[in-house]
Amino acid sequence: MRAIAKALGWAPSTISRELTRNAAAGGSYRPYSAEKRCRARARRPKPRKLALPRPTTELFPAIGKAI
């Protein structure tokens, strides 16, 4: 694991977590399956940062002055 981490330039703990989370039942690592599980775990859709629709000039007054 340390050799893989060194070759990739990542911390060994990162490699360990990836293998722990995404190893198949037999202990083998399948990148395609790992990617599918990762996407399924991702919190999507994310809430919008600008939840209320407002005019851009109200949100960014400098833009209104430039127009």
Secondary structure, DSSP 8 states (H G I E B T S, - for coil): -HHHHHHHT--HHHHHHHHHHHB-TTS-B-HHHHHHHHHHHS--S---SS-S---HHHH-HHHHHH-
